[in-house]
Amino acid sequence: MTVLEDIITGVREDLHERRLQVGDAAIRARAQAAPPARDAYAALGGHADQSQRDATLRVISEVKRRSPSKGSLADIPEPAELARQYREGGATAISVLTEQRRFGGSLADFDAVRAAVDLPLLRKDFTVDAYQIHEARAHGADLVLLIVAALDDHELSAFLDLTHDLGMNALVETHTDEEIERALRVGARIIGVNVRNLKTLDVDRENFARLAGSIPDSVVIVAESGIRDSNDVALYGSHGADAVLVGEALVKDNDPVAALRTFIEAGSAAKPPRGR
């Protein structure tokens, strides 16, 4: 069993317990009653008119306590306070881990962040069921994560359609050329290129340039994993990233506000106009 498969097994078990507490009909009703989602595509620099795209690199800052590759990262006793620091530092959006077993997250963390900031929020979890998409919207999410490697073509298409029907956007995560092709076929507007190998958890930053080059300008490209400092942000920016998703480097920094500002400055200076 791969790391991804093991995580998904736990996700399904935890989902079953939540479903017993709030049924499908109830979660759909809550999703429909939620306030409108924020336009994360536009916030991350997406624009139908490519001449309107700018050279600013955006940062999606992550509330992340643990990871399978690094173990414990930070306690984060007050997710809302960290989110406010991210906002002060210039984050465009905030990602909140809600997977509990491997990442130490929860929907309670998400709710705390949602109450604290008005930025677009990504509900960062392993989406394997439509229930989770309605659940994300019910809690005020503007983005959900769809991992191509975890879904077949029918699921990927259906989940993306549902996300859009609910007014949200999806960060469609890819790791290979084939996964990028699948993402583009279903109409993904925000594609994440994750340079972490799902089987070994190793990171190869050089993979980003090779993979991102096949993604059209109309799509927002998000670089995921492997960001240690501003040099890594600049590297991704120089190879076409419109945004970077950063967790570990920020939660372990004693001054995430200053770190964020440095990341944005370095990435924007390296980023060619219109993301290329």
Secondary structure, 3 states (H helix, E strand, C coil): CCHHHHHHHHHHHHHHHHHHHCCHHHHHHHHHHCCCCCCHHHHCCCCCCHHHCCCCCEEEEEECCEECCCEECCCCCCHHHHHHHHHHHCCCEEEEECCCCCCCCCHHHHHHHHHHCCCCEEEECCCCCHHHHHHHHHCCCCEEEEEHHHCCHHHHHHHHHHHHHCCCEEEEEECCHHHHHHHHHCCCCEEEEECECCCCCCECCCHHHHHHCCCCCCCEEEEECCCCCHHHHHHHHHCCCCEEEECHHHHCCCCHHHHHHHHHHHHHHHCCHHHC
